[in-house]
Amino acid sequence: MTRPGGPGGPDADGADAPPCVSLTTDYGLTDGFVAACHGVLARLAPTARVIDVTHLVPPADVRRGATVLAQTVPYLPWGVHVAVVDPGVGTERRGIALATPGGLLVGPDNGLLIPAAAALGGVTAAVELTNPDWLGPVVFRTFHGRDVFAPVAARLALGAPLAEAGPAVDPGTLVRLPEPVVRAGPGGLSAEVLTVDHFGNVQLAAPGALLDGLPSRVLVNGREAVHGRTFGDAPPGALVVYVDSAAQVAVAINTGRAADTLRTSPGDVLTITTPSPQSPRSCS
């Protein structure tokens, strides 16, 4: 793969690295959808290394897919990142490819790619995927991952120019997701739940710096919690508020599932506040 304006990235020994394609979808693992995308990539770009980010994004949850992708791509090799969480597949929504300083992104124009583009340095060019020579021999309306996005990604991984995929798109016209709720004040903060991970840890839209200055004991939606650095800073079964590995405010339970205890899910708003002096001090 060649980068726009420069050579492909070196591997650990300084040699040219093989092309890399990553896949992020809501396809699940019980059907053949993921294998079909792998098959297209293997046939068109057999030298490409394919990295599966996840295929377990909740169905049609564009924000969850966008968040996972944005928080993962900075740690992947320079390459082409395909994301398909696409409830509008087959409608008038555009298929797009984006160039950034840190890699290329391919997927639907529904807001899914924009946070990842920002994490990779911002959109420097965008195209709509309309060149029939770049697509599958037949494009079915309900499987653009296989018939549009994977073939385009394969060609880009082999160094084909982005401009050949289709006409240029004004980056200002790209669909963006609504900004999540984040409110901060001297006594704490309120923020929308971005994601709940496999362990039940709750990640908020608030940057971790908003926890600066809060005491070692706080309230999460009125429940007592430890303001700590890691899960073990709270007693077993107790809530802990911390800065997670994506530098976001998060809430967990030591050996438990915070999402279940708080009965919260993505889109809800959690409030973290400083307790009043007369509040009891038990975190159990």
C-alpha positions in Angstrom: 0.0 0.0 0.0 1.2 3.5 -0.7 0.0 6.4 1.4 -1.3 9.5 -0.4 1.8 11.6 -1.1 4.2 9.0 0.4 5.3 5.4 0.8 3.7 2.8 2.8 4.5 2.4 6.5 7.6 0.4 7.5 7.4 -2.7 9.7 9.5 -3.3 12.8 12.5 -4.2 10.6 12.1 -1.1 8.4 10.8 -3.0 5.4 7.6 -2.1 3.7 4.7 -3.5 5.7 2.0 -5.5 3.9 -1.3 -3.7 3.2 -3.7 -3.7 6.1 -7.5 -3.7 6.1 -9.6 -3.6 9.3 -13.2 -4.6 9.6 -15.8 -3.2 12.1 -19.4 -4.3 11.7 -22.6 -5.3 13.4 -22.9 -8.5 11.3 -22.5 -10.9 14.2 -20.8 -14.3 14.1 -23.6 -16.7 13.4 -24.0 -16.0 9.6 -21.6 -15.9 6.7 -21.6 -12.1 6.3 -18.1 -11.6 7.8 -16.6 -14.6 5.9 -18.0 -13.1 2.6 -16.2 -9.8 3.2 -13.0 -11.7 4.1 -13.4 -13.7 0.9 -13.7 -10.6 -1.3 -10.6 -9.1 0.3 -8.7 -12.3 -0.1 -9.6 -12.6 -3.8 -8.9 -9.0 -4.7 -6.0 -8.2 -2.3 -4.5 -11.6 -1.3 -1.4 -9.9 0.3 -3.5 -7.7 2.6 -3.5 -8.4 6.3 -7.1 -8.2 7.7 -7.7 -7.2 11.3 -11.2 -7.8 12.7 -11.9 -5.0 15.2 -15.4 -6.4 16.1 -18.4 -7.8 14.4 -20.5 -7.6 17.6 -21.6 -4.0 17.5 -25.3 -4.0 18.5 -27.4 -4.1 15.3 -27.9 -0.7 13.8 -26.1 1.1 16.7 -24.2 3.6 14.7 -22.9 5.5 17.7 -21.5 2.4 19.3 -19.8 1.4 16.1 -18.4 4.9 15.7 -17.1 5.0 19.2 -15.4 1.5 19.0 -13.8 2.4 15.7 -12.5 5.8 16.8 -11.0 4.4 20.0 -9.3 1.5 18.1 -7.9 2.9 14.8 -5.1 4.9 16.4 -3.5 1.6 17.5 -3.8 -0.2 14.2 -1.3 -0.1 11.4 -1.7 2.5 8.7 -4.3 1.1 6.3 -7.9 1.0 5.1 -10.5 0.8 7.8 -13.9 -0.6 6.7 -16.9 0.0 9.0 -20.4 -1.2 8.3 -23.1 -0.4 10.8 -25.6 0.6 8.2 -29.4 0.7 8.9 -29.8 2.8 5.8 -28.3 0.3 3.4 -29.9 0.4 0.0 -31.4 3.8 0.5 -30.1 7.1 -0.9 -27.4 7.4 1.8 -24.0 7.6 0.2 -21.2 5.1 0.3 -18.0 7.0 0.9 -14.2 6.7 1.4 -12.3 9.2 3.4 -8.6 10.1 3.4 -6.9 11.2 6.7 -3.3 11.6 7.7 -3.5 8.4 9.6 -5.3 6.1 7.1 -8.3 5.6 4.9 -11.9 4.9 5.9 -14.6 3.2 3.9 -18.3 2.8 4.8 -21.7 4.5 4.8 -22.2 8.2 5.1 -24.2 8.0 8.3 -21.8 9.5 10.8 -20.1 6.1 11.5 -16.7 7.2 10.1 -16.4 10.8 11.3 -15.1 10.2 14.9 -12.5 7.8 13.5 -11.4 10.3 10.9 -11.0 12.9 13.6 -8.9 10.4 15.7 -6.7 9.9 12.6 -6.0 13.6 12.0 -9.2 14.8 10.2 -10.6 14.4 6.7 -8.3 15.6 4.0 -10.4 14.2 1.1 -13.6 12.4 0.5 -15.2 10.6 -2.4 -18.6 8.9 -3.1 -18.2 5.3 -4.2 -19.8 5.3 -7.6 -17.2 3.8 -10.0 -18.8 0.5 -11.1 -15.4 -0.9 -12.0 -14.5 -0.8 -8.3 -17.6 -2.6 -7.1 -18.7 -6.2 -7.1 -20.0 -7.8 -10.3 -23.5 -7.5 -8.8 -24.4 -5.0 -6.1 -27.2 -6.2 -3.9 -29.1 -3.5 -2.1 -28.8 -5.2 1.3 -25.1 -6.2 1.4 -22.9 -3.3 0.6 -20.3 -4.6 2.9 -19.5 -7.4 0.5 -20.5 -5.7 -2.8 -19.2 -2.1 -2.3 -17.1 -1.5 0.7 -14.9 -4.6 0.7 -14.0 -4.3 -3.1 -13.2 -0.6 -2.7 -11.1 -1.3 0.4 -9.1 -4.0 -1.5 -8.3 -1.7 -4.3 -7.3 1.1 -2.0 -5.1 -1.4 0.0 -3.2 -2.2 -3.2 -2.5 1.5 -3.8 -5.2 2.5 -6.2 -5.8 6.3 -6.1 -8.8 7.4 -3.9 -9.9 9.8 -6.7 -10.7 6.8 -9.0 -13.3 5.4 -6.6 -15.8 8.2 -7.5 -16.4 11.9 -7.4 -15.1 14.2 -4.7 -17.4 15.0 -1.8 -17.3 18.3 0.2 -16.3 17.1 3.7 -18.7 19.7 5.1 -21.6 17.7 3.7 -20.7 14.5 5.4 -23.3 13.2 7.9 -22.3 13.7 11.5 -23.8 12.2 14.6 -25.4 14.6 17.2 -23.0 15.7 19.9 -23.6 13.7 23.1 -24.7 15.4 26.3 -21.9 16.7 28.5 -22.4 19.2 31.3 -19.8 20.1 33.9 -19.9 22.4 36.9 -18.0 23.0 40.2 -19.9 20.2 42.0 -19.6 17.5 39.3 -20.8 16.6 35.9 -23.6 15.0 33.8 -22.8 13.1 30.7 -24.3 10.7 28.2 -23.4 7.0 28.3 -21.4 6.3 25.1 -20.8 2.6 25.5 -21.1 -0.3 27.8 -18.4 -2.9 27.3 -18.2 -6.6 27.6 -17.6 -6.3 31.4 -20.5 -4.0 32.0 -18.2 -1.0 32.5 -20.0 2.3 31.5 -18.1 4.8 29.4 -19.3 8.4 29.4 -19.0 11.0 26.7 -17.1 13.2 29.2 -13.3 13.5 28.9 -11.4 12.2 31.9 -10.0 15.6 32.8 -13.5 16.5 34.1 -12.8 14.3 37.1 -9.9 16.5 38.2 -10.6 18.1 41.6 -13.4 15.8 42.6 -13.0 14.1 46.0 -12.2 10.5 46.7 -15.8 9.8 47.4 -18.6 10.8 44.9 -22.2 9.9 44.0 -23.2 8.4 40.7 -26.9 9.0 40.2 -27.1 9.2 44.0 -25.2 6.0 44.6 -22.0 6.1 46.5 -18.8 5.5 44.6 -15.0 5.7 45.0 -13.2 8.2 42.7 -10.2 6.0 41.9 -7.6 5.1 39.3 -8.6 1.4 38.8 -11.1 -1.2 39.8 -9.2 -2.3 42.9 -9.5 1.1 44.4 -13.0 0.2 45.4 -14.1 -2.6 47.7 -15.5 -5.7 46.0 -19.0 -5.0 44.8 -18.6 -1.2 45.1 -18.8 1.4 42.3 -15.7 3.2 41.1 -15.4 6.3 38.9 -12.2 6.5 37.0 -10.5 7.6 33.7 -10.6 4.6 31.3 -8.1 3.5 28.6 -9.7 5.9 26.1 -9.2 8.9 28.5 -12.9 9.0 29.1 -14.9 9.2 32.4 -16.1 5.7 33.2 -18.0 3.9 35.9 -17.3 0.3 37.0 -18.0 -2.1 39.8 -15.1 -4.1 41.3 -16.0 -7.7 40.3 -19.4 -6.7 39.1 -21.4 -5.0 36.2 -21.9 -1.3 36.7 -24.4 -1.1 33.8 -26.7 -3.6 35.5 -26.5 -2.0 38.9 -27.1 1.5 37.5 -29.7 0.1 35.1 -28.2 2.3 32.4 -27.5 1.9 28.7 -26.1 4.0 25.8 -27.9 7.3 25.4 -28.8 7.6 29.1 -27.3 10.5 31.1 -25.4 9.8 34.4 -24.6 12.4 37.0 -21.5 12.4 39.1 -21.6 14.7 42.1 -19.8 15.5 45.3 -21.8 14.3 48.3 -22.9 16.6 51.0 -20.8 16.6 54.2 -23.6 14.8 56.1 -23.8 11.9 53.7 -22.8 8.4 55.1 -19.4 7.3 54.1 -19.9 3.6 53.3 -19.1 2.5 49.7 -20.4 -1.1 50.2 
